[in-house]
């Protein structure tokens, strides 16, 4: 395998690893944001625009569903 081919292979592997870590970080941050939104809502400290954003058509506040993350067990 030529030097260029080897470097391109390494580059692809590194980029794939970066993307995997990035996705994991995003899910973690979304989960933390959903938890914070829920806590602020319980304390009536969440701005009305965010309350509206996290409330579904049935009038139920659910930041986890809105953020599309699973609630921690």
N, C-alpha and C positions, 0 to 999 in steps of 0.2 A: 504494500500500500504506500502510495506516495505521501510525502510530508503534508501536502495540501489536503489530500483526502483525509488523513488522520486528524488534522486540525479542524476540518469542517465537521467531522464526526464528533469530536470533543465539544465543539461549539454547539452542535445540536443537542448533545446530552446535557450540557450546562443550561442551555435555554429551556429545556424541558424541566429540569430540576427547579429552575427559577420560577417557572410558571406554576408548578405544583405547590411550592412554598407560598407563592403569591395567593393562590386560591385558598389555601389553608388560613392564611392571615386574614383574608377578606371575610371568610366565614366566621372566624373568631371575633373580629371587630364588629360584624353585624350582630352577632349574638350578644356581645357586651353592650352595644347600642340599644338593642331591644330590651335588655335587662334594665339599663338606665332609664329608658323611656317609661317602663312599667313602674319603677320606683318613683320617678318624678310625678307620674300620674297619681299614684297613691298619696303623694304629699301635696297634690294640687299645685305642683310647680312646673308643669309642662305647658308651654305656650299653646293657646287655643288652635293655632294652625297645625301644630304637630298632633294635638289630640284628634283633630279632624282627619289628618292623614293616616293615623293608626286606627281609626274607627271604620268598621265595615258598614255595608248597607243596612244591616240589621241593628245597627247602633251599638255593637259590641266592640270594646277596645281590646285589640290584640296585636301588640307590637311584634310578636314572634311570627304570626301569620303574614303580617304586612312585610316584614323583612325577609320572609321565606327562609327562616332558620328553625331548627328544632329546639324546643324548650329543654334546658338541661334537666337531667333526672335527679 
